[in-house]
Amino acid sequence: MPTETTAVDRETGFIRELGLFDSVMIVVGVMIGSGIFIVSADMARDVGSAGWLLFAWLLTAALTVAAALSYGELSAMMPQAGGMYVYLREAFSPIVGFLYGWTLFTVIQTGTIAAVAVAFARFTGILIPGIAEDRYLIPPIHLSSGYAISLSTGQMLAIVVIAVLTWTNSLGVRYGKILQNLFTTAKIASLAALILLGLIFAKHDVLVANFGNLWTPHDVTPITATLSALTSFGLFAAICVSQSGSLFAADSWHDITFAGGEVKNPHTTMPRALALGTICVTGIFFLANVAYLCVLPLSAIQHAPADRVATAMLQAIFPGWGAVIMAVAIMISAFGCINGLVLAGPRVSYSMAQDGMFPKAAGRLNKAHVPAWSLWVQGIWSAALVLPRTIHDGVYGNLYSNLLDWVISAALLFYVLAIVGVIRLRIIRPNAARPFRTPGYPIVPLFYIVTGLAILYCLFAYRASTTWPGLVIVICGLPIYYLMKSRNLLT
């Protein structure tokens, strides 16, 4: 309920509860999930050297901060709920905004919630062996030769976590922010401890091997049959392709803009939160990789069991205890990440409903001044994505993993479009109020646009099987848009 330090927005009904610290915690919390502990293995296989691995993370940092600074201008111009959906709608057209909102709801936000919830369950299984994806309550029911549906104890825990955090956030944004602040602070402390341990227990022979041969790729995974990081162009392509891992690990940094209607002094708070949060996280991610390289030879990073690089590092420092310590750290990280994603996502559905682009119920707030209907629909769909399994050579995987692989390129395309929108709005609305302007304009947004397009080119050229399907998911939104419009559900 509102207090003396908060205020109900008379126009929207939202409570402006989120201050600068809360907003930074949301930015940081949704960025730090489980990716930083895993993706460096695949990146190291692509680029093949310690120097280029660190360069790839620096590129991710530069891109993410450049995007955050550009979004700062958009968030200050349009501080209402909805974030990128609103920016794309205003800069281009309602249909572009709808396609983003469609993709966000069907895969990006919900798929990420499902993925991080299952990661939470997997690492809980290290502490409680009875929780596992192969301990079935309902054994796999085959839908086809490649797909099945099941319910294991691991899947059940993931669904319970989604349900609990959905319920908590339906009680009001204050409850969501308390959880977010608590778990984000804990995960920052965990990562700081990981970095310090790596630096304290650095191994001389590992330092010589990794940093004495800093820029020469070796033992690389070929991008294609004829292309690898061993050639100049191959190295360029490998760095671009590797960004699919690091950019995904650092994704969702803009989720605070979804909750713009609940931020105090949003014209100044959101740009500051975006800048501070992304600088903080990308700096931590870079230092975490330095810590890995201080303890593990590059080959050990490349071939870490199940790609769990952080676990391998702690095992090298604390034999027999590393997996348990890392499991606790990732559980804390994952829980806070899920909470931030659950909190932010429904604000986009709310904004779409206000425009007639989503069921009307999504545009209503409950007594706690939050879009509860949108929260529960998001939670139900996220939980549903936990259930389907893929089947490859008799091994069961998760459908959401495929979906997320497919939409990484589509999500990057929407980011590029939104930053193009910064330039477009400068042209078509030169006199609009801009309480915050992108530093270094137009160099900063152009850097992101050009680099983002180069990465997209390499992904579509050399990772076609996992990128083109993402466009198909986006395009599937077109008939939905026109069907809804033909039934007068859209204004």
Buried (B, 14 or more C-beta within 10 A) or exposed (E): EEEEEBEBBEEBBBBBBBBBEBBBBBBBBBBBBBBBBBBBBBBBBBBBBBBBBBBBBBBBBBBBBBBBBBBBBBBBBBBBBBBBBBBBBBBBEBBBBBBBBBBBBBBBBBBBBBBBBBBBBBBBBBEEEEBBBEBBEEEBEEEEEEBBBBBBBBBBBBBEBBBBBBBBBBBBBBBBBBBBBBBBBBBBEBBEEBBEBBEEBBBEEBBEBBBEBBEEBEEBBBBEEEBBBBEEEBBEBBBBBBBBBBBBBBBBBBBBBBBBBBBBEBBBBBBBBBBBBBBBBBEBBBBBBBBBBBBBBBBBBBBBEEBBBBBBBBBBBBEEEBBBBBBBBBBBBBBBBBBBBBBBBBBBBBBBBBBBBBBEBBBBBBEBBBBBBBBBBBBBBBBBBBBBBBBEEEEBBBBBBBBBBBBBBBBBBBBBBBBBBBBBBBEEEEEEEBBBBBEEBEEBBBBBBEBBEBBBEBBBBBBEEBBBBBBEBBEEBEEBBEEBBEEEEBE
